[in-house]
Amino acid sequence: MSNAVNPFGQVLVALVTPFDTDGEVLWSDVERLIDDVVSNGADGIVVTGTTGETSTLTDVEKVKLVEVAKKVAGSRAKVIMGGPSNETAHAIKLVQDSVKAGADAIMAVTPYYNKPTQAGVLTHFRMIADATDLPMIVYDIPGRSGIPIHYETILRLSHHPNIRAVKDAKGDFAEVSRVLNQTDLLYFSGDDANILPHLSIGASGLIGVTANIAPRPYRTIVDAVNAGDLTTATAEHKKLEPLVRAVMTHVPGTVAAKYVLHGLGRISTPRVRLPLVGPEESEAATIEDELALVASVDGVDFSNFRPDRNAAAGGALPKIAGTTR
């Protein structure tokens, strides 16, 4: 793993945003979920990221999520504001507001839909990083943004003092190794199925969706890799595999994670905001079949899993559009 100082933590949860049945943020559930994952090994909380349904959150909700996360996590975990926008000016404003709200770090995603050139990507990230003294993670996820962050661009970004890490959902392990060899950037696995492979080649940690449900095994994996114990890390990885498949394969991870969390009684509803919708009957059945293959995951008792397909059906249409600012 990199010898650079890590200001983010190692087991970072890409937090879902719990809603009530009308699609409004259920703040009591937010607090409960944050305390749950931190108490079970997470040392970083990423709020308002893709998994948190950032595209349908209002700016007021985003900033309040930072405030609430900081209040609950305290000194136990770092709070990272994710997103923040594919509009550079909007992203800068959200970062500045999040700093005031107590964020410990920022994660900025490649501008999605705009599909800028690499010069535009570079400028976007640099201007966001210029707007704060907080450490920043750049999020490379071409499957959602439509474009990758090219190797040469990552090298140029590494020279900015506030850009300290990459969240990688590109899966080019040769490139990860190359960047780790040539820069002081930290890497975080952004693909739940590839967390152990990323750690094995020098990544510093993970930003995981499945960690909403089972943070404790990821703590075990990271601690084992830190100690050079690949046997223990591999055993935990194998135990998690069917759970990761259930959450990350059949429907968007946010949808599946909420479905499972609700079935375990950890959040009050599995509601998502449109255009996301809950799993259809066949999708729910497949998720449940995958969960039946989970033999033993530390900190989660699937014998108490009670899925509610009716509660998960459809999606909510909130009263205030997420882009309103």
C-alpha positions as CSV (number, residue, x, y, z in Angstrom):
1,M,0.0,0.0,0.0
2,S,1.1,3.6,-0.5
3,N,3.3,5.2,2.1
4,A,1.5,8.6,1.6
5,V,-0.5,9.8,4.5
6,N,-4.2,8.8,4.2
7,P,-6.6,11.5,5.3
8,F,-9.7,9.5,4.2
9,G,-9.8,6.2,6.1
10,Q,-9.7,2.8,4.6
11,V,-13.1,1.3,4.9
12,L,-15.4,3.9,3.3
13,V,-19.1,3.3,2.9
14,A,-20.8,4.8,-0.1
15,L,-23.9,5.6,2.0
16,V,-27.4,5.1,0.7
17,T,-29.8,8.0,1.6
18,P,-32.8,6.5,3.4
19,F,-36.2,7.9,2.4
20,D,-39.7,7.7,3.8
21,T,-42.6,6.3,1.7
22,D,-43.0,9.8,0.1
23,G,-39.4,10.0,-0.9
24,E,-38.4,12.5,1.7
25,V,-35.1,12.0,3.5
26,L,-35.7,10.1,6.7
27,W,-33.1,11.8,9.0
28,S,-33.5,9.4,11.9
29,D,-32.7,6.5,9.6
30,V,-29.7,8.4,8.2
31,E,-28.3,8.8,11.7
32,R,-29.0,5.2,12.6
33,L,-27.4,3.8,9.5
34,I,-24.3,6.0,9.9
35,D,-23.9,4.9,13.5
36,D,-24.4,1.3,12.5
37,V,-21.7,1.2,9.9
38,V,-19.2,3.3,11.9
39,S,-19.7,1.1,15.0
40,N,-19.0,-2.0,12.8
41,G,-15.7,-0.9,11.3
42,A,-16.2,1.9,8.8
43,D,-13.7,4.8,9.2
44,G,-15.0,6.9,6.3
45,I,-18.5,7.9,5.2
46,V,-19.2,9.1,1.7
47,V,-22.5,11.0,1.6
48,T,-24.3,12.4,-1.5
49,G,-22.5,10.1,-3.9
50,T,-24.0,8.0,-6.7
51,T,-25.2,5.4,-4.1
52,G,-26.7,8.2,-2.1
53,E,-28.8,9.3,-5.1
54,T,-27.0,12.6,-5.5
55,S,-28.7,13.3,-8.8
56,T,-32.1,13.6,-7.1
57,L,-31.0,15.3,-3.9
58,T,-31.4,19.0,-3.4
59,D,-28.4,21.1,-2.4
60,V,-30.0,21.7,1.0
61,E,-30.3,18.0,1.5
62,K,-26.7,17.4,0.4
63,V,-25.3,19.9,2.8
64,K,-27.5,18.6,5.6
65,L,-26.3,15.1,5.0
66,V,-22.7,16.3,5.6
67,E,-23.8,18.0,8.8
68,V,-25.7,15.0,10.1
69,A,-22.9,12.6,9.2
70,K,-20.3,14.7,11.0
71,K,-22.6,15.0,14.0
72,V,-23.0,11.2,14.2
73,A,-19.6,10.1,13.2
74,G,-17.7,12.6,15.2
75,S,-14.0,11.7,15.4
76,R,-14.8,8.0,14.7
77,A,-14.8,8.4,10.9
78,K,-14.0,10.9,8.2
79,V,-17.0,12.4,6.3
80,I,-16.5,12.8,2.6
81,M,-18.9,14.8,0.4
82,G,-19.4,12.9,-2.8
83,G,-20.5,14.0,-6.2
84,P,-20.7,16.9,-6.4
85,S,-21.9,18.0,-9.9
86,N,-21.1,17.8,-13.6
87,E,-21.3,21.6,-13.7
88,T,-18.0,23.1,-12.5
89,A,-19.5,26.2,-10.9
90,H,-22.2,24.2,-9.1
91,A,-19.6,21.7,-7.9
92,I,-17.5,24.5,-6.5
93,K,-20.5,25.9,-4.6
94,L,-21.4,22.6,-3.2
95,V,-17.8,22.0,-2.0
96,Q,-17.6,25.3,-0.3
97,D,-21.0,24.8,1.4
98,S,-19.8,21.3,2.5
99,V,-16.7,22.7,4.0
100,K,-18.8,25.0,6.2
101,A,-20.9,22.0,7.1
102,G,-17.9,20.1,8.4
103,A,-16.8,17.8,5.6
104,D,-13.4,16.3,6.1
105,A,-12.8,15.6,2.4
106,I,-14.3,15.8,-1.0
107,M,-14.9,13.3,-3.7
108,A,-15.5,14.7,-7.2
109,V,-16.7,12.5,-10.1
110,T,-15.7,12.8,-13.7
111,P,-18.2,15.2,-15.4
112,Y,-21.0,12.9,-16.6
113,Y,-23.1,13.4,-19.8
114,N,-21.1,16.5,-20.8
115,K,-18.3,14.3,-22.1
116,P,-15.6,16.9,-22.1
117,T,-12.1,16.4,-23.5
118,Q,-9.4,15.5,-21.1
119,A,-8.4,19.2,-21.0
120,G,-11.9,19.9,-19.7
121,V,-11.7,17.0,-17.2
122,L,-8.4,18.4,-15.9
123,T,-9.7,21.9,-15.6
124,H,-12.9,20.7,-13.8
125,F,-11.0,18.8,-11.2
126,R,-8.4,21.4,-10.7
127,M,-10.9,24.2,-10.2
128,I,-12.8,22.1,-7.6
129,A,-9.6,21.4,-5.8
130,D,-8.6,25.0,-5.9
131,A,-11.9,25.9,-4.1
132,T,-11.0,24.2,-0.9
133,D,-8.0,23.2,1.3
134,L,-9.6,19.8,1.9
135,P,-8.1,16.6,0.5
136,M,-9.9,15.4,-2.6
137,I,-10.6,12.1,-4.3
138,V,-11.2,12.0,-8.0
139,Y,-13.7,9.4,-9.1
140,D,-13.0,7.5,-12.3
141,I,-16.1,5.7,-13.4
142,P,-16.5,5.7,-17.2
143,G,-19.5,3.3,-17.1
144,R,-21.6,6.2,-15.6
145,S,-19.7,9.3,-16.7
146,G,-19.3,8.2,-20.3
147,I,-15.5,8.9,-20.4
148,P,-12.5,7.7,-18.5
149,I,-9.9,9.8,-16.8
150,H,-6.9,9.0,-19.0
151,Y,-3.6,8.0,-17.4
152,E,-1.8,11.1,-18.5
153,T,-4.6,13.2,-17.0
154,I,-4.3,11.4,-13.7
155,L,-0.5,12.1,-13.7
156,R,-1.2,15.8,-14.2
157,L,-3.8,15.8,-11.5
158,S,-1.4,14.2,-9.1
159,H,0.6,17.4,-9.0
160,H,-2.2,19.4,-7.3
161,P,-1.6,19.4,-3.6
162,N,-5.2,18.9,-2.7
163,I,-5.8,16.0,-5.1
164,R,-4.7,13.0,-3.0
165,A,-6.5,9.9,-4.3
166,V,-8.5,8.1,-7.0
167,K,-11.6,6.1,-6.6
168,D,-11.3,3.5,-9.4
169,A,-14.3,1.9,-11.0
170,K,-12.5,1.5,-14.3
171,G,-10.9,-1.8,-13.4
172,D,-7.6,-1.3,-15.3
173,F,-5.3,-2.9,-12.8
174,A,-2.2,-2.3,-14.9
175,E,-2.9,1.4,-15.0
176,V,-3.5,1.4,-11.2
177,S,-0.1,-0.2,-10.7
178,R,1.5,2.3,-13.1
179,V,0.0,5.3,-11.3
180,L,0.9,4.0,-7.9
181,N,4.5,3.5,-9.1
182,Q,4.8,7.0,-10.5
183,T,2.8,9.2,-8.1
184,D,1.9,9.6,-4.4
185,L,-1.8,9.2,-5.1
186,L,-3.8,6.8,-3.0
187,Y,-6.2,4.4,-4.7
188,F,-9.6,3.3,-3.4
189,S,-11.5,0.4,-5.0
190,G,-14.8,1.6,-6.4
191,D,-16.0,-1.8,-7.5
192,D,-17.2,-4.1,-4.8
193,A,-16.3,-7.3,-6.7
194,N,-12.7,-6.1,-7.1
195,I,-11.9,-4.8,-3.6
196,L,-9.4,-7.5,-2.7
197,P,-7.6,-7.4,-6.1
198,H,-7.3,-3.6,-5.8
199,L,-5.9,-4.0,-2.2
200,S,-3.5,-6.7,-3.3
201,I,-1.7,-4.4,-5.8
202,G,-1.4,-1.5,-3.4
203,A,-4.8,0.3,-3.1
204,S,-5.3,2.0,0.3
205,G,-8.9,1.1,0.8
206,L,-12.4,0.8,-0.6
207,I,-15.5,2.9,-1.1
208,G,-18.2,0.2,-1.1
209,V,-21.9,-0.1,-1.6
210,T,-22.2,-3.6,0.0
211,A,-20.5,-2.1,3.0
212,N,-23.8,-0.4,3.9
213,I,-25.0,-3.9,4.7
214,A,-21.8,-5.6,5.9
215,P,-19.0,-3.2,6.9
216,R,-17.3,-5.6,9.4
217,P,-16.0,-8.1,6.8
218,Y,-14.4,-5.2,4.9
219,R,-12.7,-4.1,8.1
220,T,-11.4,-7.6,8.4
221,I,-10.1,-7.7,4.8
222,V,-8.4,-4.4,5.1
223,D,-6.8,-5.2,8.4
224,A,-5.6,-8.6,7.1
225,V,-4.1,-7.0,4.0
226,N,-2.3,-4.4,6.2
227,A,-0.9,-7.3,8.2
228,G,0.1,-9.3,5.1
229,D,-2.4,-12.0,5.8
230,L,-3.8,-12.8,2.4
231,T,-5.3,-16.1,3.6
232,T,-7.7,-14.3,6.0
233,A,-8.5,-11.6,3.4
234,T,-9.3,-14.1,0.7
235,A,-11.5,-16.1,3.0
236,E,-13.6,-13.0,3.8
237,H,-13.7,-12.1,0.1
238,K,-15.1,-15.5,-0.7
239,K,-17.8,-15.2,2.0
240,L,-18.9,-11.8,0.6
241,E,-19.0,-12.9,-3.0
242,P,-22.7,-13.9,-3.2
243,L,-23.7,-10.8,-1.2
244,V,-21.8,-8.6,-3.6
245,R,-23.4,-10.4,-6.5
246,A,-26.8,-9.9,-5.1
247,V,-26.3,-6.2,-4.5
248,M,-24.3,-5.1,-7.5
249,T,-25.4,-7.3,-10.4
250,H,-29.2,-7.3,-11.1
251,V,-30.4,-3.8,-10.4
252,P,-28.6,-0.5,-9.5
253,G,-26.6,-1.0,-6.3
254,T,-28.6,1.7,-4.5
255,V,-31.8,-0.2,-5.2
256,A,-30.6,-3.6,-4.1
257,A,-28.8,-2.2,-1.0
258,K,-32.0,-0.5,0.2
259,Y,-34.0,-3.6,-0.6
260,V,-31.7,-5.7,1.6
261,L,-31.3,-3.1,4.4
262,H,-35.0,-2.9,4.6
263,G,-35.4,-6.6,4.7
264,L,-33.0,-6.7,7.6
265,G,-34.9,-4.0,9.5
266,R,-32.0,-1.6,9.3
267,I,-34.0,1.2,7.4
268,S,-37.7,1.9,7.5
269,T,-38.4,1.8,3.8
270,P,-36.6,0.6,0.7
271,R,-37.9,3.7,-1.2
272,V,-35.8,5.2,-4.0
273,R,-36.4,8.4,-6.0
274,L,-37.5,8.3,-9.7
275,P,-36.2,7.5,-12.2
276,L,-34.9,4.7,-10.0
277,V,-37.5,2.2,-9.0
278,G,-37.5,-0.8,-6.7
279,P,-36.8,-4.3,-8.1
280,E,-39.5,-6.0,-10.2
281,E,-40.7,-9.4,-9.1
282,S,-38.2,-11.3,-11.1
283,E,-35.3,-9.1,-10.0
284,A,-36.3,-9.3,-6.4
285,A,-36.5,-13.1,-6.7
286,T,-33.0,-13.2,-8.2
287,I,-31.6,-11.0,-5.4
288,E,-33.3,-13.3,-2.8
289,D,-31.9,-16.4,-4.5
290,E,-28.4,-14.9,-4.3
291,L,-28.8,-14.0,-0.7
292,A,-29.7,-17.6,0.1
293,L,-26.2,-18.5,-1.0
294,V,-24.6,-16.3,1.7
295,A,-23.3,-18.8,4.2
296,S,-21.9,-16.5,6.9
297,V,-21.1,-12.8,6.9
298,D,-19.8,-11.3,10.1
299,G,-22.2,-8.8,11.6
300,V,-25.2,-9.7,9.4
301,D,-27.9,-12.3,10.3
302,F,-29.7,-13.3,7.1
303,S,-32.0,-15.6,9.0
304,N,-33.8,-12.4,10.0
305,F,-34.1,-11.2,6.4
306,R,-37.8,-10.4,5.6
307,P,-38.0,-8.8,2.1
308,D,-41.0,-6.7,1.2
309,R,-41.5,-6.5,-2.6
310,N,-44.6,-4.4,-2.3
311,A,-42.8,-1.8,-0.2
312,A,-40.0,-1.7,-2.7
313,A,-42.2,-1.4,-5.8
314,G,-42.0,1.8,-7.9
315,G,-40.2,5.0,-7.1
316,A,-40.9,8.3,-5.3
317,L,-41.4,11.7,-6.9
318,P,-40.2,14.3,-4.4
319,K,-41.8,17.7,-4.1
320,I,-38.6,19.6,-4.9
321,A,-36.5,18.7,-7.9
322,G,-32.9,17.7,-7.0
323,T,-31.3,20.3,-9.4
324,T,-33.1,23.2,-7.7
325,R,-30.6,25.5,-6.1
